[in-house]
Amino acid sequence: MTKRLTLPQLKKYDVTQKVVDMLADAESRTILFSVIKKGKTASELSQKHKIPLSSVYKKISDLEELTLIKVDSWRISDSGRKFKIYKSRIKHAEISIKKPEVTLVLTPNAV
């Protein structure tokens, strides 16, 4: 006999819900929408938005997992260190909540 999943358990696996949760998070949203036109390194994002670097890396990892952000290119410093340049894969997000469904429309970033 299979066990039925509860609504909170189903939401855990619902990609739309995960994206909505990510967009509801102020730091994730700030990171995502600040790299629409021009890519930035994690360090640049941390400095510009006053978010701890460890938090930036965690948020970027979560955004990458949901394919909302990508590594656009690499930058090599004068000392030879490589840095990833992150860019948003979306330029606009529209969330509509009508009981009991959530509708999410993402517009791709063509820039």
C-alpha positions as semicolon CSV with decimal commas, in nm:
position;residue;x (nm);y (nm);z (nm)
1;M;0,000;0,000;0,000
2;T;0,144;0,341;-0,097
3;K;0,132;0,630;0,140
4;R;-0,043;0,944;0,015
5;L;0,155;1,267;0,022
6;T;0,017;1,564;0,212
7;L;-0,014;1,906;0,046
8;P;0,300;2,045;0,218
9;Q;0,492;1,738;0,101
10;L;0,370;1,786;-0,257
11;K;0,474;2,151;-0,248
12;K;0,825;2,043;-0,154
13;Y;0,856;1,876;-0,496
14;D;0,661;2,134;-0,695
15;V;0,903;2,332;-0,912
16;T;0,663;2,624;-0,949
17;Q;0,637;2,648;-0,572
18;K;1,018;2,636;-0,539
19;V;1,058;2,919;-0,791
20;V;0,790;3,126;-0,616
21;D;0,966;3,068;-0,284
22;M;1,296;3,174;-0,439
23;L;1,143;3,492;-0,584
24;A;0,979;3,568;-0,249
25;D;1,323;3,569;-0,085
26;A;1,454;3,928;-0,096
27;E;1,823;3,836;-0,130
28;S;1,762;3,579;-0,404
29;R;1,542;3,822;-0,594
30;T;1,801;4,099;-0,557
31;I;2,077;3,874;-0,690
32;L;1,867;3,738;-0,977
33;F;1,741;4,072;-1,104
34;S;2,073;4,255;-1,063
35;V;2,238;4,031;-1,323
36;I;1,984;4,068;-1,603
37;K;2,172;4,314;-1,823
38;K;2,528;4,261;-1,705
39;G;2,679;3,956;-1,538
40;K;2,858;3,987;-1,206
41;T;3,081;3,775;-0,984
42;A;2,963;3,650;-0,645
43;S;3,205;3,894;-0,483
44;E;3,063;4,189;-0,679
45;L;2,709;4,088;-0,580
46;S;2,812;4,057;-0,216
47;Q;2,976;4,401;-0,209
48;K;2,708;4,583;-0,407
49;H;2,412;4,448;-0,210
50;K;2,579;4,411;0,132
51;I;2,498;4,038;0,145
52;P;2,751;3,806;0,311
53;L;2,956;3,622;0,047
54;S;2,860;3,282;0,189
55;S;2,491;3,375;0,154
56;V;2,548;3,490;-0,204
57;Y;2,705;3,156;-0,293
58;K;2,415;2,966;-0,130
59;K;2,154;3,176;-0,311
60;I;2,339;3,138;-0,642
61;S;2,353;2,762;-0,592
62;D;1,977;2,752;-0,528
63;L;1,909;2,975;-0,830
64;E;2,130;2,757;-1,051
65;E;1,948;2,444;-0,934
66;L;1,621;2,597;-1,054
67;T;1,795;2,714;-1,377
68;L;1,711;3,078;-1,305
69;I;2,074;3,185;-1,322
70;K;2,370;3,062;-1,526
71;V;2,744;3,098;-1,552
72;D;2,773;3,334;-1,847
73;S;3,153;3,354;-1,863
74;W;3,473;3,342;-1,662
75;R;3,697;3,626;-1,552
76;I;4,065;3,579;-1,473
77;S;4,219;3,817;-1,222
78;D;4,568;3,963;-1,249
79;S;4,683;3,699;-1,000
80;G;4,545;3,419;-1,221
81;R;4,233;3,335;-1,015
82;K;3,923;3,234;-1,208
83;F;3,587;3,388;-1,122
84;K;3,247;3,289;-1,257
85;I;3,032;3,564;-1,406
86;Y;2,667;3,495;-1,330
87;K;2,377;3,610;-1,545
88;S;2,001;3,581;-1,504
89;R;1,819;3,348;-1,740
90;I;1,498;3,546;-1,688
91;K;1,424;3,915;-1,724
92;H;1,071;3,920;-1,586
93;A;0,860;3,706;-1,354
94;E;0,485;3,724;-1,311
95;I;0,314;3,540;-1,030
96;S;-0,061;3,505;-1,011
97;I;-0,226;3,347;-0,709
98;K;-0,582;3,232;-0,749
99;K;-0,713;2,987;-0,496
100;P;-0,579;2,721;-0,480
101;E;-0,339;2,747;-0,776
102;V;-0,028;2,955;-0,833
103;T;0,055;3,051;-1,189
104;L;0,410;3,151;-1,277
105;V;0,514;3,311;-1,605
106;L;0,887;3,363;-1,663
107;T;1,016;3,573;-1,952
108;P;1,354;3,458;-2,085
109;N;1,648;3,697;-2,074
110;A;1,766;3,744;-2,429
111;V;2,034;3,998;-2,338
